[in-house]
Structure formats: C-alpha cells, structure tokens
Amino acid sequence: MGSFTQQGGSVTAIGGNINGNYTSTGLYVYGGTVTAQDGTLTATGGDTSGSSYGISMSSSSSVTVGSATVTVTGGTGNYSYGLYIDSSSPSVTLSGSGSLTARSGSGTDTAVGIYLVNIWSSTGSVTVGNGSTLLTNSVIFRDSSFNENPLAPTGDGSWLIYGQSGQTSAVGGTYTLTDDLTIPSDAKVTIPEGSTLTIPEDKTLTADANQLVVNGELVLEGTFDNAKELEGSGNLVLGEITLTDDEGMDEYKDYQLKLKSKKVTYVRALSDNSQYGTICLPFVPTSVAGGQVTYYQVLELESDVITLVETDFEAGKPLFYRTPGTGSITFSAESAAGVELVTTPATDNFMVGTMSEIIPTAGYFLKNGNIYPITDGDKVKVKPFRAYVKGQNDASQASVMSVNVARP
C-alpha cells in the first residue's frame, strides 16, 4: 500500500497469528504516509516467532492523526512494535482532539511502542499538538550511527510513556489515565516539573513507589497503593478530604511529597460558654461558614495576663480566634489546582500548634474562655488543630490569667 488515508468511520486491521519465523502486520504501508483525519483506526499485529507490527511503514515518512482515535498494538514475537517507521524523515504528528495509543506486545529480543528508524540522518520527531493525547510504553529513535535512544515528544498536548526508563519527559502536559495501568517492573517513570499525571476516581495505577518519581504533580483521586512512599520535588494532589478532631493529620503525616487537596474541610464545634478558641489548620481557608472569625497571635505574656494582637491566617500557624457564632464553624478551601497542605505545625515565640493530640508538660492552655498554667500533675490533652502557649511555669504565675486584646 502506497499511502493510507482515513476520513472517518471505523477501520480495523488485524495481522493473523503465524507459526514460524515470519512477520505479522496489522497495517503495512510502503513509500507513503498514514493519515487518520477522523473516526477510529485499530491496527493489531498477530503472534509469531518473527516480527509483529501494529503498523509498519517502510520508505514512508509520516503518521498524522487529526481528530481520530488510533490504537496500534504489536503482538508477541521476537520483535514487537506498536508503530514502526523507517524513512529519511520519520515523524508522528497529533493535532486537534486526536489520540494515539501505541503499544508493543511481548518481544524476546525487542519490544517498542513507537520505533523510528533513520539510517540516513539524525532526524525524527513525535509531536503532540494542543488537545491531543499520546499513550505508549516506549518511544525509541535509531539514528544513522545505529544508536537507539529514547525520543522525547514535543508539543502542547499531553502524553504518558510508561514502559521505559531514561525518558525524562515520560509525562507531558496534563495526562489523565483512561484505563487501569501497570508500570512494568523494569521501568521507572518520571513526572517532570510542569507536567501532571492524573489518576481519576475509578482508575488504578499499579507500581512500586520507586518506579514513579514526582517532580511535577500526581493527582490521586483513584488508587495508587504506594503513594505515601513516593519521592521527588513535586506535589501529590489528593481528592476531597475532611479533617476531624479524632484523626488529625495522622493519615497524612507519612507522605514524602508535598501535599495538596482538591477540596479540604474542617468543622470546629464551638463551646457554648466561650467566644475564644485556638486553631492551627494545615491549610488556609477560603470559606468560613457559621460565624465571623477574627484571628490573633500572642503579643506579650505576663504573669497574670496574655495580650493578643490581630493577625492574618497562615497554614500551620498557631492562633487564637474569637467569634460570636454558636454551634459550629466550617473552615474549607477548594481549588482545581489543589489547596496546599502542611503536615508540621509552625511555632512562634509564644505558641505551639498541634496536628495530632498531644499532652504538653508546661505552658498555658485555654479552657472555657480562660487561660490556665499547666502545673505538675496536670494531664492537659490538646486536641488536633489547636494550640497552646509555651512557657515554664512557676509559683509566680496566676492560677487564672486574663486575656487582653491590643488595640491597633
């Protein structure tokens, strides 16, 4: 076949299973191009002892995918290729809303998702245009010196190359899994800075933690069992989470990556006889429902009075708050890009925040609107997402300390 052009509809090309050292090819093109403008194209190589190709192209220059859905798969063989192009200028170009899935089968010698061969020069390219997606287990370019190296795609689209190590751009743009996926045991995938891999709610990614390096972002709404052990300089974006006083941040403290969440919510039950409280949240709330809240930090600590001054809210910052509300207050934040979370509370000159329940041995705690020193024998439990005042107590401290709010 000189060239293949598909303008729409559905085309399926299947190479048969063959006994012996022969070639099985779903779609073979010699001296021309493959163009899928629209519709669905599926090309599958059969099982053989020789070579198996989803699409094989000799003396042919390019594969172009417009708004079509193209799936090419190699079968089992000594050599297995999803897409194989051998020419003086091999190229794969995706545009519009096109998608290409190119996977090899099992190969006893070689198995490659996309294999570009150019023995005449060092020119070869895979371009994923804006709105297009590419999924493949590997992309290899063989040059005029017969060197075989991973080839990095370019373009403003999104892609995932999941079956080979040494591919620095294994994830490009924002790629979302459309099926459950397993990273082969001998492969290591890196999400580079500026790229995002999303595991939707109903999908599962299977791999060991050391097979996935997150320098960009991993959005985990579905299942990845080893997420806590992941390493890298990037972010792990969780789905919607609700924080409670019973659990605190215990579920999230062991994560190695920086954490974000699509939506995070925390509800604080208010004491009926106090307008004051302490708070230390791992996120900055963008919505506070249930009452107007004013935040304070300690300005000065004396023997019988604590002076507070109004301040801004910061994630992990231990604070006092005051509200005229009753019942409960709901603190929440929501962002498609993810709300930043901290797992370790900050400290200032006077206050210590909590992300889990602790029992301090010294300092001052708030109860029913009053400040009390922690004395010997006291077992003061400070719940998660609260704070207490630092200090070494002695007989000079008043048994009950008053609160003074400094005026601007």
N, C-alpha and C positions, 0 to 999 in steps of 0.2 A: 504494500500500500504506500503510495507516494505521500499523501497527507490525509489527516482525519480532521473533519470539522463537524461539530455538533451545535445546532442552533436551538435545540430544545428537546423535550421528550425524555425518554429513558432508554439508555443503551447499556447492555450487559455483555461483556466479552470474557469468556472463560476458557483457559487452556486446560486440556484434559490431563489426567494422571497418566504417567508413562513409565513402563518398566524399562530399565536400562539407562545408559548414559546419554540421554537425549534432552532436548530443550522443550520446555512447555511455556507458552506465552499467551497471556490474555489478549493483548493488542500489540501488533508489530507494525512499525512504520519505518520505511526506508526512504531517505532523501527528501523528507518533507517535514511538516510540523503537525502538532496535535493542538487543536483549538476547541475548547468547550465553552461556548458562549452562554448557554443556559441549559437547564434540565439536570439530569442525573447520569453520570457515567461511572460504571463499575467495571474494572478490569482485574482479573484474578489469574495468576499462574497456577498450574497444577503441580502435583507432587511427582518428583522424578529423581533419578540418581545423577542427573546432569545439572542444567541451569534452569531456574524458574523465574519468570518475569511477570509482573502485573502489566506494565507497559515497557516495551523495548524499542529503542529508536537508534538506528544506525545512519551515519552521514546525515543526521537530522539535527536541526538547530534548536528548536524550542518547544516548550509546552506552555500554553496560555490558557488560563482559567478566568472566565468572566464572572457571571452570576450563577455559575453552575456548581453542583456538588459532585466532586470527583473522588473516588475511592479506588486506590490501586494497591494490590497485595500480592507479594510473591509467595509461592508455595514452598514446600520442603524440597531441598536439593543440595547438591554440593555447593552451588552458588544460588543465592536467593536475593532478588531485588524487587522492591515495590515499583520504582521508576528508574529506568536506566537510559541515559542519553550519551551517545558517543558522537561528537562532532567537533568542528573547529571553533564553535562558539555556543556551547551548551547553556541553556538557560531555562528557568522555570519562573513564570510571572503570574501572580494572582492579583485580581483587581475587583472593584465593585464589592459585592457580597459573596464572592467566590470562596469555596473551601476545598482544600486538598488534604486527603488522608493517604499517606504513602508509607506502607509497612512491608518489611521483609517477612518471610517465613523463617523457618529454621534452616541454617546453612552450615554444613560440616566444614567448609572452608571459609566462605564469606557470606555475610547477611547484612544488607544495607537497605534502608528505606528509600533514599534518593541518592543515586550514584551518577555523577557527572564525569565524563572522560574527555580530556582534550590533550592528545599527544602532540599537537602542533604548536600550542602556546600555553599560557597560564591564565586563560580567560574562561570564566564560568561563573554563573550567578543564580541565586534564588532570591526573588523579590516578592515580598508580601505587602500588597498595597492596602491603603486605609479601608477598613471594613472587611478585609479578607482574613481567613484563618488557615493555618497550616499545622497539621499534626503528623509527626513522623518519628520513627525510632532512631533514625540517624541520617545525616547529610554528609556525604564524602565527595571530595574532588580529587581526581587523579590528573596530575599535570604532565607536561612534556618530559619531565625528569622521572616520570613514573612514581612520584611520591603521592601517597594517599594521606590526606589531611581533612579534618572536619572543616566544613564550609559554613560560615556564618551567614544566615539570611539578612537581608536589609529590607527597609520599608517601614511604613507607619501602621501596618496591620499587627496581628498577633499570631504567635506560634509557640509550639511546645515540641522540643526534641528530647525524648525521654529515655533513649536506649544506648547512649554512648557517653563516655567520659571525655574530658578535654574540650567540650563545646562551651565556651564562655558565655555565649548567648543562647543557652538552651531554652530560655523563655524570653519571648519578645512581646512588647506591648502588654496588654491585659488579656491573658488566655484563660478561658473557663472550660473545665472538663465537661464533656458531653456524655461520657461513659465512664464506668469504673476503670481504673488504670493501675497497672503494676509496673514499677520501675524494675528492670532486670537486675539480678543480684550482682552483676559485674559492672553496673553503670552508676555514675554519680552525676546528678543534675544540679546546676546552679541557677538560681533566680537572680539575675544581675540587678544592680541598682537601677531604679527607674522602671522595672518590669514587675508584673503582678501575675501570680498563678492563683486562680480561684477554684476551690472545691465546693460545688453547690451542696445544698442541704441533702439531696438524695444520692450523692455520689461518694465513692470511696477511693482514696489513693493508698496503695499498699507499697511500702518500702521501709527499710531501716532508716533510723534518724541520720546516720552518717552518709546516706545516699542522696540527701537533699540539703543543699546549702542555701540559706535565705539571706541574700544581700539586698534584695528588693522587698517585696511583700508576698506573703502567703495568706490568702483569705480563706479561713477554715470555717465553713458553715456546715459541711458534711463530715466525713470521717477520715481522720489520719491518726492512727493509734499512738504514734511516737512523737507527737507534736511538742511535748514538754522537753524532749532531749535535742530538739533542733538547734543548730548553731548558725551563726552568721552575723552580719552587721545590720540586717534589715528588721522588718516588723512582722509579727503574727497578728492578723486581724481576725478576731473571733466574731461570731454572730451575736445575737441579742443575749445579754446576761443580766441577771437580777442578783444583786448583792444583799446578804442578810446578816443580821447580828449573830445568828447561830454559826454560820460558816466563815464569816470574814473573808479574807483573801487567801485562806489556806489552799483552796483549789488551784490558785494561780501562782503561788509563790515559787514553785519549782521550775517555771518556764525559763528557758535560757534566752529566748529572744525578747525584744521589746514588744509589749502588748498593746493592742488596740481592740476596740469593740465597735460593731455597727451601732449598737444601742446598749446603754447601761443604765440601770435604775436602782435606786436605794430608797427605802421608806424608813423614816425615823418616827417612832411613836413618841408623842410629846407627854411630858409629865403634867398632870393636872394642876400642880401647885408651884410650877416654876416657869418663868419665861426664859431662863438661861439654860444653855447646854454646851457641850463640847463636841467638836466634829473634826474628823480627819478622813477625807474621802480620796480614793485613788484616781479621781477624775474631776474635771471642772464642770459642774452642772450648767447647762444652758437653759434649763427649765426647773423652776422650783414651785410646786403646787401645794397649797394648803396654808399659806401664810407668808407675809413679808418677813424676810430674814435679813438681819444685819450681822456682819462678822467682825470679830475683834481679836486682837492679839494682846499679850501681856506687855505693858509698857514699864511697869515698876512693881516690885514685890517687897512689901514691908512686913513688919512683924504682925500687924493686925488688919492690913488692907491690901488688896490686889487692885492695881489700876490698869484698866483696859483702854485700848485705843482702836478705833475703827480701822479696818484694813480690807484688802481685796482677797478673794478666794483664789487659792492655788492648789493644784493636785498634790496630795501628800502633806500639806501644810496643817499643823495642829492649830485649832482655833476655838475660841468661844463664839457662841452665837446667841442672838436674842430674837424672839418672835412673839407676837401677840396671838399667834394661832393656837388652836387646840386640836386634839385628836392625833393627827399625823401630818408629816410633811414629806412629799415625794421629790427627791432630787433625781434628775435624769439628764442625759445628753444623747444626742443621736446625730450621726454623720455617715454619709455614704463612703467617705474616705477613711472612716474609723476614728473613734474617740480615744485619745491617748490615755493609758492606764499606768500607774506606778504601783509597785508591789512593796516598796520600802518607804515608810513614813519619814518625812524630814523632821529635824529638830531645830529649834531656835534657842535663844539664850535662856528661855524660861519654860518652854512647853515640850512635851513628848507626845507624839501621835501614836495610835495603835491601828494595825491592820488585822490583828487577831487578839483574842483575850489574853491579858497579862495581869500579873499581880505585883505591882511596884512595892518596894520596901521603904521608900522615902518619897517625900514630895507632898502635894496637896491635891485633893480631889473635890469635885463638885457633886453635891447631893442636895436635892430639893431647894436649889437656888442659893445654897450656902457653900463656902469653901472651908474644908476641914483639913488639918495636917494629918498625915499618915503617921501614927505613933507605933511604938513597939507593940507587937502582938496583933496589930490590925491586919486583917486579910481583905484588902480592898481589891475587888476584881473590876478591872476596867475593860468594858466590852470592846469589840472591834469598832473601828470608825469613830473613835472618840479620842480624848486626850487628857493628860493630867499635867500639873505644874511641877517642874523639877524643884528640888531643894533638900537640904539637910536639916531636919527638924530638931529643935531643942526646946528646953523649958521656957524660953523667951517667947515662943510663938503663942498667939491667942488660940483658944480652943475652937473658936469660930471666927473666920476672917470675913470682913465685909468686902463688897465689890464697888469700886469707883470707876466711872467712865470719864475719861479725859475729854474735855471739850476741844474742838479744833481751834 
